[in-house]
Amino acid sequence: MSQRMSQPSLTGEQRFPVQRRYGSERELAEDCLADEVAVALVYNGLSHVVMMASPTDLEDFALGFSLSEGIIERPDQLYGVDIIEQPLGIELQIELASARFDRLKQQRRNLAGRTGCGLCGAESLVQAISAANPVAPALLPSAAAIETALQQLRAHQPLQASTGAVHGAALCAGSGDILLLREDVGRHNALDKLIGALHQTADSPSERAQHFVLISSRASYEMVHKCAAANLGNLVAVSAPTALAVEQAAQAGINLIGFARPGRHVIYTTAEKEHNHV
């Protein structure tokens, strides 16, 4: 395997020389590009998975991925994360509680030798398309709140502003004000980073029921499952949901909104009453 031409920047972006062409004219310039890095998640010395990701907010990524993938059930089962830069990428050396690590090893043993290649190593359709966890009831975001969040989204995405190549996942208050936002070249990674960050806040369950997640991408099956794993009952996507995402959101009790645009959006599933102001 060849090595990277340059080391990843933990800012998530690098500058490259380019030629800008205008008709028959060219000019030398620089362009800011999003960094895309191989990030290996290593649990108690055991390599688990390698993800292509932005090399930012990696502690949040480690915690959020571990929670949303069911490797841990609570943040206190993850004891620490060491970020090790390597020639080919980054290793996240993650220390797990022994009981959760034993469970992870057992799961890996169960995957060994399978001939069926289902989703993420699942052996059967039942395993691959499992039901999302039911979530606590959440208030459907008002139209005004979604409008506010959309208006604030660009200002909270500095990496997207400079590179034009990353997704954002934001935690929004009931008013629509953005409380937290994480960015990544992968939409799933951005959501995992957000989940990791919000689990380090002091929000109560009642406060979280007022919040909603806004993503700058489509709403896929995996995005719904990650929200369900984090007990987030509102998911708002700038683009469309998939049919399976809608089915899973309905089963989990998640309010799912797609095609969120200034002045309009589509409500695909709703499990709660709206705020008084709509």
C-alpha positions in Angstrom: 0.0 0.0 0.0 1.3 3.4 -0.9 1.7 6.1 1.8 -0.1 9.4 1.8 1.6 12.2 -0.1 1.2 14.4 3.0 0.3 13.9 6.7 -3.3 14.6 7.7 -4.0 18.0 9.3 -6.0 17.8 12.5 -7.8 20.9 11.3 -9.5 18.7 8.7 -8.3 20.7 5.7 -5.2 21.2 3.5 -4.2 23.7 0.8 -3.2 22.5 -2.7 -1.9 24.3 -5.7 -4.4 24.4 -8.6 -5.0 26.0 -11.9 -8.2 27.9 -12.3 -9.4 28.1 -15.9 -11.7 30.7 -17.3 -12.4 29.9 -20.9 -9.0 29.8 -22.5 -7.2 31.6 -19.7 -5.6 29.9 -16.7 -4.2 31.2 -13.4 -2.3 29.6 -10.6 -4.1 29.5 -7.3 -4.5 27.6 -4.1 -7.6 25.5 -3.1 -8.6 24.4 0.4 -9.6 20.7 0.4 -11.2 18.6 3.1 -8.9 15.9 4.5 -10.1 12.3 4.3 -8.1 10.0 6.5 -8.2 6.3 7.4 -9.1 6.2 11.1 -8.7 2.9 12.8 -10.7 2.2 16.0 -8.7 -0.1 18.2 -10.4 -1.4 21.4 -8.1 -2.6 24.2 -5.5 -3.4 21.6 -7.9 -5.2 19.2 -8.4 -3.5 15.8 -12.1 -3.3 15.2 -12.8 -1.2 12.1 -11.2 1.4 9.8 -13.3 4.4 8.7 -12.6 7.1 6.2 -13.2 10.3 8.2 -12.2 13.9 8.8 -9.4 14.0 11.5 -11.3 16.4 13.7 -13.2 15.8 17.0 -11.8 12.3 17.1 -12.6 11.8 20.9 -16.2 12.6 20.1 -16.1 10.2 17.2 -14.7 7.4 19.3 -17.4 7.8 21.9 -20.3 8.4 19.5 -19.4 5.4 17.3 -19.0 3.2 20.3 -22.5 4.2 21.6 -24.3 4.2 18.3 -22.9 0.8 17.3 -23.8 -0.8 20.7 -20.2 -1.4 21.7 -20.9 0.4 24.9 -24.2 1.2 26.5 -23.1 4.2 28.6 -20.3 6.8 28.2 -18.7 5.7 31.5 -17.9 2.3 29.9 -15.3 4.0 27.7 -12.3 4.9 29.9 -10.1 6.8 27.5 -9.0 7.5 23.9 -5.4 8.0 22.7 -5.0 9.5 19.2 -1.9 8.0 17.5 -0.9 9.5 14.2 0.6 6.9 11.8 2.1 7.2 8.3 -1.1 5.9 6.7 -3.6 7.5 8.9 -4.7 7.7 12.6 -5.3 5.1 15.2 -7.8 5.7 18.0 -6.6 3.5 20.9 -9.8 3.1 23.0 -9.9 1.6 26.5 -13.1 -0.2 27.2 -14.6 -1.7 30.3 -13.7 -5.3 30.5 -17.3 -6.6 30.3 -17.9 -4.6 27.1 -14.6 -5.7 25.6 -15.5 -9.4 26.3 -18.8 -8.9 24.6 -17.1 -7.3 21.6 -14.6 -10.2 21.3 -17.5 -12.7 21.4 -19.3 -10.8 18.6 -16.2 -10.9 16.5 -15.8 -14.7 17.1 -19.4 -15.2 15.9 -18.6 -13.4 12.7 -15.5 -15.5 11.9 -15.9 -18.0 9.1 -19.3 -16.8 7.8 -20.0 -17.3 4.1 -23.0 -14.9 4.1 -21.9 -11.3 3.6 -24.7 -9.3 5.0 -24.7 -5.7 6.1 -21.6 -5.0 8.2 -20.9 -8.7 8.5 -24.4 -9.7 9.5 -25.2 -13.3 8.6 -28.9 -13.0 7.9 -31.5 -10.4 6.8 -32.9 -10.5 10.3 -29.6 -9.4 11.7 -28.9 -6.9 8.9 -32.2 -5.0 9.1 -32.9 -5.0 12.8 -35.5 -2.8 14.4 -34.4 0.5 15.8 -34.5 1.0 19.6 -37.7 2.8 20.7 -37.1 6.3 21.8 -38.6 8.6 24.5 -41.4 10.8 23.1 -40.1 14.1 21.7 -42.0 17.2 20.6 -42.2 17.7 16.9 -40.0 20.7 15.9 -42.0 23.8 14.9 -41.7 25.2 11.4 -40.2 28.3 12.9 -37.5 26.3 14.7 -36.5 24.4 11.6 -36.3 27.7 9.7 -34.0 29.1 12.4 -31.7 26.1 12.4 -31.4 26.2 8.6 -30.5 29.9 8.7 -27.8 29.2 11.3 -26.4 26.0 9.7 -23.9 27.6 7.3 -22.4 29.8 10.1 -21.7 26.7 12.2 -19.9 24.8 9.4 -16.5 26.4 9.0 -15.0 23.3 7.4 -17.8 23.1 4.8 -17.4 26.9 4.1 -13.7 26.5 3.3 -13.8 23.2 1.5 -17.3 22.5 0.3 -16.9 18.8 0.9 -18.2 17.9 4.3 -21.4 17.1 6.0 -22.8 18.6 9.2 -24.9 17.2 12.1 -26.3 19.7 14.5 -28.1 19.5 17.8 -30.8 22.2 17.9 -32.8 23.6 20.7 -36.6 23.7 20.6 -36.2 27.3 19.4 -34.0 26.2 16.5 -30.8 27.7 17.8 -27.9 25.4 17.1 -26.3 24.1 20.4 -23.7 21.7 19.0 -22.4 20.9 15.5 -19.9 18.4 14.2 -18.5 18.1 10.7 -17.1 15.2 8.7 -16.6 14.0 5.1 -18.9 11.1 6.0 -22.5 11.9 7.1 -22.5 8.9 9.5 -19.3 10.1 11.1 -20.6 13.6 11.5 -23.6 12.2 13.4 -21.4 9.9 15.5 -19.3 12.9 16.4 -22.4 14.8 17.4 -23.6 11.9 19.5 -20.3 11.7 21.3 -20.3 15.4 22.0 -23.8 15.6 23.3 -23.3 12.7 25.7 -20.7 14.8 27.4 -23.2 17.6 28.1 -25.3 17.9 31.2 -28.7 18.0 29.4 -31.5 16.1 31.2 -33.8 13.7 29.3 -36.6 16.2 29.5 -34.3 18.9 27.9 -33.2 16.5 25.2 -36.8 15.7 24.3 -37.1 19.4 23.3 -34.1 19.2 20.9 -33.8 18.0 17.3 -31.0 16.8 15.1 -30.5 18.6 11.8 -28.3 16.8 9.2 -27.0 18.3 5.9 -27.5 15.0 4.1 -30.2 12.5 3.3 -31.7 10.4 6.1 -30.7 6.8 5.6 -31.6 3.7 7.6 -28.2 4.0 9.5 -28.9 7.7 10.5 -32.2 6.7 12.0 -30.6 3.8 13.9 -27.9 6.1 15.3 -30.5 8.6 16.5 -32.5 5.8 18.1 -29.4 4.4 19.8 -28.8 7.8 21.3 -32.5 8.3 22.3 -32.9 11.2 20.0 -36.5 11.5 18.9 -36.3 14.2 16.2 -34.3 13.9 13.0 -34.5 16.7 10.4 -32.7 16.1 7.0 -31.9 18.7 4.4 -32.4 15.9 1.7 -34.7 13.0 1.3 -35.1 10.0 3.6 -35.1 6.5 2.3 -38.2 4.3 2.5 -36.5 2.1 5.0 -35.6 5.1 7.1 -39.2 6.2 7.2 -40.4 2.7 8.2 -37.7 2.4 11.0 -38.4 5.9 12.3 -42.1 5.1 12.6 -41.4 1.9 14.5 -39.0 3.6 16.8 -41.2 6.6 17.5 -38.9 9.1 15.8 -40.3 12.3 14.3 -38.6 12.3 10.8 -38.6 15.4 8.6 -37.0 15.6 5.2 -36.4 18.1 2.4 -35.9 20.8 5.0 -35.7 24.0 3.0 -36.4 27.7 3.8 -40.1 28.0 4.1 -41.0 24.3 3.6 -40.3 20.7 4.6 -42.0 17.3 4.6 -43.1 15.5 7.7 -42.7 11.7 7.1 -43.4 10.3 10.5 -44.6 12.0 13.7 -45.0 10.4 17.1 -45.8 13.5 19.2 -47.8 16.7 19.2 -46.2 19.8 17.7 -45.0 22.8 19.7 -47.7 25.4 20.3 -46.0 27.7 17.7 -45.9 26.2 14.2 
